[in-house]
Amino acid sequence: MVLLVDVDGFKICNETWGPALADQALIEMARRLDQSLRETDTVSGPARNESVSDALLSRLGGDEFTLLREGVRDPSDAMRVAHRLQAAVASRLHFEGQYPRSATVSIGIACSDPLPERLTDLLNDAETAMRRAQALGGRSELFDAAMHTRAVTRLQLETDLRTALNQHQLRVYDQPIVHLETRHIPGFGALVRWQHPAHGLISPPTSSWRLPRTSASLRRSIIG
């Protein structure tokens, strides 16, 4: 089982607390993660040639840690480990001469028994689950096949959307707002639709070019 632990909103913490205090917070969180692991737990970082028994707690980047725990087959056991880690980090952080701070973490979990030949595959699955946990507001999420499918689908749609912007596949549909009693038209609503070559009309998650295109469309409608 691999757990990928990410500190929620660490960029904001780094900007508001200052780099020195933020680094102290990471050190303290790493200590708490280490203490909360049972004796049968091990922790690991990527791109190492060590065996699982030699693994150590690793800070991957600015605010990420990985933890590898052996012998976990039941997903409920994996979730209990994650909840224990979150509880350990959730206690307020105390620093000399500073008021107490609080921090939370999102955790992605990927299980495989036996371990795959490439541990990076398991780490990628844990990252997918962690991103899902962050999107849901900071929690623990267990990777599954459906999550992988959603991630691949979203990535493909984002790639297609970049193509759509370059090839002008987005369409603006003007909707007049009509006062029912007076039949007066006080304004217009603009609906953006994506004319996808394979999926037909869909609603894209963007409005970045809506205003200039809408203005031009309204001028054509008024002039006739």
C-alpha atoms as a printed R data frame, in Angstrom:
    type eleno elety resid chain resno       x      y       z
1   ATOM     1    CA   MET     A     1   0.000  0.000   0.000
2   ATOM     2    CA   VAL     A     2   1.275  3.455  -0.923
3   ATOM     3    CA   LEU     A     3  -0.066  6.616   0.655
4   ATOM     4    CA   LEU     A     4   0.653 10.011  -0.876
5   ATOM     5    CA   VAL     A     5   0.219 12.768   1.698
6   ATOM     6    CA   ASP     A     6  -0.176 16.383   0.565
7   ATOM     7    CA   VAL     A     7  -0.445 19.396   2.882
8   ATOM     8    CA   ASP     A     8  -3.594 21.325   2.005
9   ATOM     9    CA   GLY     A     9  -3.043 24.926   0.956
10  ATOM    10    CA   PHE     A    10   0.671 24.834   1.716
11  ATOM    11    CA   LYS     A    11   1.409 27.573  -0.812
12  ATOM    12    CA   ILE     A    12  -0.774 29.943   1.184
13  ATOM    13    CA   CYS     A    13   0.878 28.781   4.417
14  ATOM    14    CA   ASN     A    14   4.299 29.457   2.913
15  ATOM    15    CA   GLU     A    15   3.253 32.972   1.857
16  ATOM    16    CA   THR     A    16   1.508 33.952   5.109
17  ATOM    17    CA   TRP     A    17   3.704 32.199   7.670
18  ATOM    18    CA   GLY     A    18   6.988 32.787   5.860
19  ATOM    19    CA   PRO     A    19   9.346 30.134   4.417
20  ATOM    20    CA   ALA     A    20  11.236 29.540   7.674
21  ATOM    21    CA   LEU     A    21   8.120 28.830   9.743
22  ATOM    22    CA   ALA     A    22   6.545 26.809   6.931
23  ATOM    23    CA   ASP     A    23   9.645 24.581   6.807
24  ATOM    24    CA   GLN     A    24   9.432 24.106  10.578
25  ATOM    25    CA   ALA     A    25   5.814 23.069  10.136
26  ATOM    26    CA   LEU     A    26   6.789 20.467   7.527
27  ATOM    27    CA   ILE     A    27   9.474 19.073   9.825
28  ATOM    28    CA   GLU     A    28   6.973 18.794  12.653
29  ATOM    29    CA   MET     A    29   4.382 17.137  10.412
30  ATOM    30    CA   ALA     A    30   6.999 14.651   9.185
31  ATOM    31    CA   ARG     A    31   7.834 13.823  12.809
32  ATOM    32    CA   ARG     A    32   4.169 13.235  13.589
33  ATOM    33    CA   LEU     A    33   3.699 11.047  10.526
34  ATOM    34    CA   ASP     A    34   6.715  8.989  11.535
35  ATOM    35    CA   GLN     A    35   5.508  8.568  15.119
36  ATOM    36    CA   SER     A    36   1.985  7.593  14.073
37  ATOM    37    CA   LEU     A    37   3.222  4.632  12.014
38  ATOM    38    CA   ARG     A    38   3.195  1.237  13.660
39  ATOM    39    CA   GLU     A    39   6.315 -0.876  13.831
40  ATOM    40    CA   THR     A    40   5.153 -2.867  10.772
41  ATOM    41    CA   ASP     A    41   4.804  0.318   8.748
42  ATOM    42    CA   THR     A    42   7.613  1.544   6.498
43  ATOM    43    CA   VAL     A    43   7.882  4.742   4.538
44  ATOM    44    CA   SER     A    44   9.455  5.349   1.176
45  ATOM    45    CA   GLY     A    45  10.493  7.906  -1.433
46  ATOM    46    CA   PRO     A    46  10.596  7.506  -5.230
47  ATOM    47    CA   ALA     A    47  13.612  6.730  -7.388
48  ATOM    48    CA   ARG     A    48  15.413  4.712  -4.713
49  ATOM    49    CA   ASN     A    49  17.145  1.355  -5.131
50  ATOM    50    CA   GLU     A    50  16.490  0.261  -1.554
51  ATOM    51    CA   SER     A    51  14.314 -2.613  -0.427
52  ATOM    52    CA   VAL     A    52  11.011 -1.951   1.300
53  ATOM    53    CA   SER     A    53  12.554 -2.825   4.650
54  ATOM    54    CA   ASP     A    54  15.147 -0.069   4.136
55  ATOM    55    CA   ALA     A    55  12.607  2.569   3.151
56  ATOM    56    CA   LEU     A    56  12.498  5.925   4.940
57  ATOM    57    CA   LEU     A    57  10.050  8.780   5.256
58  ATOM    58    CA   SER     A    58  10.550 11.035   2.250
59  ATOM    59    CA   ARG     A    59   9.503 14.560   1.454
60  ATOM    60    CA   LEU     A    60   8.844 14.432  -2.276
61  ATOM    61    CA   GLY     A    61   8.438 18.109  -2.978
62  ATOM    62    CA   GLY     A    62   7.385 21.265  -1.238
63  ATOM    63    CA   ASP     A    63   4.507 19.691   0.642
64  ATOM    64    CA   GLU     A    64   4.271 15.996  -0.258
65  ATOM    65    CA   PHE     A    65   5.275 12.807   1.543
66  ATOM    66    CA   THR     A    66   4.998  9.139   0.597
67  ATOM    67    CA   LEU     A    67   4.444  6.277   2.971
68  ATOM    68    CA   LEU     A    68   4.662  2.592   2.121
69  ATOM    69    CA   ARG     A    69   2.996  0.078   4.409
70  ATOM    70    CA   GLU     A    70   3.410 -3.651   3.918
71  ATOM    71    CA   GLY     A    71   0.857 -6.398   4.410
72  ATOM    72    CA   VAL     A    72  -2.296 -4.339   3.872
73  ATOM    73    CA   ARG     A    73  -4.893 -6.217   1.843
74  ATOM    74    CA   ASP     A    74  -8.168 -4.864   3.200
75  ATOM    75    CA   PRO     A    75  -9.042 -1.347   1.921
76  ATOM    76    CA   SER     A    76 -10.664 -0.549   5.271
77  ATOM    77    CA   ASP     A    77  -7.288 -1.142   6.963
78  ATOM    78    CA   ALA     A    78  -5.679  1.276   4.512
79  ATOM    79    CA   MET     A    79  -8.295  3.918   5.296
80  ATOM    80    CA   ARG     A    80  -7.731  3.469   9.039
81  ATOM    81    CA   VAL     A    81  -4.013  4.096   8.538
82  ATOM    82    CA   ALA     A    82  -4.786  7.245   6.531
83  ATOM    83    CA   HIS     A    83  -7.226  8.522   9.155
84  ATOM    84    CA   ARG     A    84  -4.620  7.945  11.851
85  ATOM    85    CA   LEU     A    85  -2.100 10.000   9.893
86  ATOM    86    CA   GLN     A    86  -4.599 12.802   9.352
87  ATOM    87    CA   ALA     A    87  -5.448 12.877  13.045
88  ATOM    88    CA   ALA     A    88  -1.760 13.093  13.957
89  ATOM    89    CA   VAL     A    89  -1.221 16.105  11.689
90  ATOM    90    CA   ALA     A    90  -4.485 17.831  12.618
91  ATOM    91    CA   SER     A    91  -3.342 18.799  16.125
92  ATOM    92    CA   ARG     A    92  -2.345 22.439  16.345
93  ATOM    93    CA   LEU     A    93   1.284 23.275  15.593
94  ATOM    94    CA   HIS     A    94   3.172 25.152  18.302
95  ATOM    95    CA   PHE     A    95   6.326 27.169  17.643
96  ATOM    96    CA   GLU     A    96   8.395 29.172  20.083
97  ATOM    97    CA   GLY     A    97   7.366 32.819  20.083
98  ATOM    98    CA   GLN     A    98   4.496 32.181  17.634
99  ATOM    99    CA   TYR     A    99   0.757 31.668  18.001
100 ATOM   100    CA   PRO     A   100  -0.454 28.102  17.283
101 ATOM   101    CA   ARG     A   101  -1.061 27.163  13.656
102 ATOM   102    CA   SER     A   102  -3.287 24.519  12.086
103 ATOM   103    CA   ALA     A   103  -2.783 22.356   9.004
104 ATOM   104    CA   THR     A   104  -4.592 19.507   7.307
105 ATOM   105    CA   VAL     A   105  -3.563 16.923   4.726
106 ATOM   106    CA   SER     A   106  -5.198 15.112   1.821
107 ATOM   107    CA   ILE     A   107  -4.204 11.473   1.333
108 ATOM   108    CA   GLY     A   108  -4.368  9.273  -1.737
109 ATOM   109    CA   ILE     A   109  -4.137  5.522  -1.274
110 ATOM   110    CA   ALA     A   110  -3.153  2.849  -3.780
111 ATOM   111    CA   CYS     A   111  -3.117 -0.832  -2.839
112 ATOM   112    CA   SER     A   112  -1.464 -3.717  -4.675
113 ATOM   113    CA   ASP     A   113  -0.672 -7.220  -3.469
114 ATOM   114    CA   PRO     A   114   1.891 -8.214  -4.569
115 ATOM   115    CA   LEU     A   115   3.662 -4.948  -5.327
116 ATOM   116    CA   PRO     A   116   3.939 -4.118  -9.053
117 ATOM   117    CA   GLU     A   117   7.278 -4.317 -10.815
118 ATOM   118    CA   ARG     A   118   7.338 -0.531 -11.168
119 ATOM   119    CA   LEU     A   119   6.522  1.180  -7.887
120 ATOM   120    CA   THR     A   120   6.106  4.431  -9.813
121 ATOM   121    CA   ASP     A   121   2.848  2.993 -11.225
122 ATOM   122    CA   LEU     A   122   1.516  2.583  -7.691
123 ATOM   123    CA   LEU     A   123   2.694  6.089  -6.813
124 ATOM   124    CA   ASN     A   124   0.881  7.499  -9.858
125 ATOM   125    CA   ASP     A   125  -2.323  5.764  -8.744
126 ATOM   126    CA   ALA     A   126  -1.909  7.225  -5.256
127 ATOM   127    CA   GLU     A   127  -1.457 10.684  -6.770
128 ATOM   128    CA   THR     A   128  -4.668 10.297  -8.764
129 ATOM   129    CA   ALA     A   129  -6.506  9.387  -5.562
130 ATOM   130    CA   MET     A   130  -4.886 12.278  -3.697
131 ATOM   131    CA   ARG     A   131  -6.025 14.798  -6.325
132 ATOM   132    CA   ARG     A   132  -9.527 13.405  -5.956
133 ATOM   133    CA   ALA     A   133  -9.282 13.803  -2.176
134 ATOM   134    CA   GLN     A   134  -8.220 17.429  -2.586
135 ATOM   135    CA   ALA     A   135 -11.094 18.125  -4.980
136 ATOM   136    CA   LEU     A   136 -13.527 16.787  -2.385
137 ATOM   137    CA   GLY     A   137 -12.255 19.160   0.272
138 ATOM   138    CA   GLY     A   138  -9.342 17.443   1.969
139 ATOM   139    CA   ARG     A   139  -9.900 13.813   2.917
140 ATOM   140    CA   SER     A   140  -8.630 10.291   2.221
141 ATOM   141    CA   GLU     A   141  -9.454  8.555  -1.048
142 ATOM   142    CA   LEU     A   142  -8.709  5.013  -2.190
143 ATOM   143    CA   PHE     A   143  -7.700  4.571  -5.824
144 ATOM   144    CA   ASP     A   144  -9.940  2.423  -7.986
145 ATOM   145    CA   ALA     A   145 -10.346  1.670 -11.697
146 ATOM   146    CA   ALA     A   146 -13.222  4.150 -12.048
147 ATOM   147    CA   MET     A   147 -11.007  6.920 -10.689
148 ATOM   148    CA   HIS     A   148  -8.380  6.078 -13.301
149 ATOM   149    CA   THR     A   149 -10.998  6.180 -16.043
150 ATOM   150    CA   ARG     A   150 -12.227  9.594 -14.860
151 ATOM   151    CA   ALA     A   151  -8.675 10.941 -14.781
152 ATOM   152    CA   VAL     A   152  -7.904  9.692 -18.290
153 ATOM   153    CA   THR     A   153 -11.208 11.039 -19.624
154 ATOM   154    CA   ARG     A   154 -10.629 14.440 -18.051
155 ATOM   155    CA   LEU     A   155  -7.090 14.618 -19.421
156 ATOM   156    CA   GLN     A   156  -8.362 13.774 -22.905
157 ATOM   157    CA   LEU     A   157 -11.101 16.409 -22.690
158 ATOM   158    CA   GLU     A   158  -8.595 19.038 -21.569
159 ATOM   159    CA   THR     A   159  -6.371 18.152 -24.520
160 ATOM   160    CA   ASP     A   160  -9.351 18.316 -26.884
161 ATOM   161    CA   LEU     A   161 -10.395 21.657 -25.403
162 ATOM   162    CA   ARG     A   162  -7.025 23.194 -26.208
163 ATOM   163    CA   THR     A   163  -7.539 22.032 -29.768
164 ATOM   164    CA   ALA     A   164 -11.072 23.455 -29.721
165 ATOM   165    CA   LEU     A   165  -9.802 26.888 -28.722
166 ATOM   166    CA   ASN     A   166  -7.232 26.870 -31.508
167 ATOM   167    CA   GLN     A   167  -9.690 25.598 -34.120
168 ATOM   168    CA   HIS     A   168 -12.620 27.822 -33.047
169 ATOM   169    CA   GLN     A   169 -14.905 24.926 -32.180
170 ATOM   170    CA   LEU     A   170 -16.674 26.883 -29.404
171 ATOM   171    CA   ARG     A   171 -20.050 28.411 -30.274
172 ATOM   172    CA   VAL     A   172 -21.981 31.250 -28.630
173 ATOM   173    CA   TYR     A   173 -25.783 31.039 -28.581
174 ATOM   174    CA   ASP     A   174 -27.630 34.242 -27.676
175 ATOM   175    CA   GLN     A   175 -30.698 33.928 -25.440
176 ATOM   176    CA   PRO     A   176 -32.896 37.029 -25.191
177 ATOM   177    CA   ILE     A   177 -34.268 37.773 -21.729
178 ATOM   178    CA   VAL     A   178 -37.924 38.709 -22.285
179 ATOM   179    CA   HIS     A   179 -40.202 40.474 -19.800
180 ATOM   180    CA   LEU     A   180 -43.429 38.438 -20.147
181 ATOM   181    CA   GLU     A   181 -45.865 41.291 -19.422
182 ATOM   182    CA   THR     A   182 -44.329 44.009 -21.566
183 ATOM   183    CA   ARG     A   183 -42.502 41.827 -24.104
184 ATOM   184    CA   HIS     A   184 -39.540 44.115 -23.478
185 ATOM   185    CA   ILE     A   185 -36.069 42.614 -23.952
186 ATOM   186    CA   PRO     A   186 -33.866 44.049 -21.175
187 ATOM   187    CA   GLY     A   187 -30.848 41.990 -22.111
188 ATOM   188    CA   PHE     A   188 -29.356 38.813 -23.455
189 ATOM   189    CA   GLY     A   189 -27.826 35.691 -22.003
190 ATOM   190    CA   ALA     A   190 -24.914 34.032 -23.739
191 ATOM   191    CA   LEU     A   191 -24.542 30.262 -23.747
192 ATOM   192    CA   VAL     A   192 -21.193 28.774 -24.740
193 ATOM   193    CA   ARG     A   193 -21.265 25.342 -26.348
194 ATOM   194    CA   TRP     A   194 -18.422 23.227 -27.610
195 ATOM   195    CA   GLN     A   195 -19.022 21.655 -31.012
196 ATOM   196    CA   HIS     A   196 -16.961 18.544 -30.291
197 ATOM   197    CA   PRO     A   197 -16.245 16.522 -33.462
198 ATOM   198    CA   ALA     A   198 -16.951 13.220 -31.679
199 ATOM   199    CA   HIS     A   199 -19.290 14.048 -28.777
200 ATOM   200    CA   GLY     A   200 -21.462 16.759 -30.290
201 ATOM   201    CA   LEU     A   201 -22.451 19.871 -28.319
202 ATOM   202    CA   ILE     A   202 -21.073 19.944 -24.777
203 ATOM   203    CA   SER     A   203 -20.583 22.683 -22.184
204 ATOM   204    CA   PRO     A   204 -16.864 23.506 -21.866
205 ATOM   205    CA   PRO     A   205 -15.410 24.511 -18.464
206 ATOM   206    CA   THR     A   206 -14.282 27.914 -19.675
207 ATOM   207    CA   SER     A   207 -15.594 31.369 -20.447
208 ATOM   208    CA   SER     A   208 -12.282 33.026 -21.257
209 ATOM   209    CA   TRP     A   209 -13.254 34.196 -24.748
210 ATOM   210    CA   ARG     A   210 -16.991 34.545 -24.196
211 ATOM   211    CA   LEU     A   211 -17.274 38.344 -23.910
212 ATOM   212    CA   PRO     A   212 -15.606 39.484 -27.157
213 ATOM   213    CA   ARG     A   213 -17.325 36.779 -29.191
214 ATOM   214    CA   THR     A   214 -20.671 37.533 -27.514
215 ATOM   215    CA   SER     A   215 -20.382 41.240 -28.302
216 ATOM   216    CA   ALA     A   216 -19.740 40.501 -31.956
217 ATOM   217    CA   SER     A   217 -22.641 38.076 -32.029
218 ATOM   218    CA   LEU     A   218 -25.030 40.593 -30.490
219 ATOM   219    CA   ARG     A   219 -24.016 43.251 -33.032
220 ATOM   220    CA   ARG     A   220 -24.856 40.843 -35.847
221 ATOM   221    CA   SER     A   221 -28.216 40.025 -34.220
222 ATOM   222    CA   ILE     A   222 -29.184 43.678 -33.764
223 ATOM   223    CA   ILE     A   223 -28.013 44.832 -37.183
224 ATOM   224    CA   GLY     A   224 -29.633 41.818 -38.764
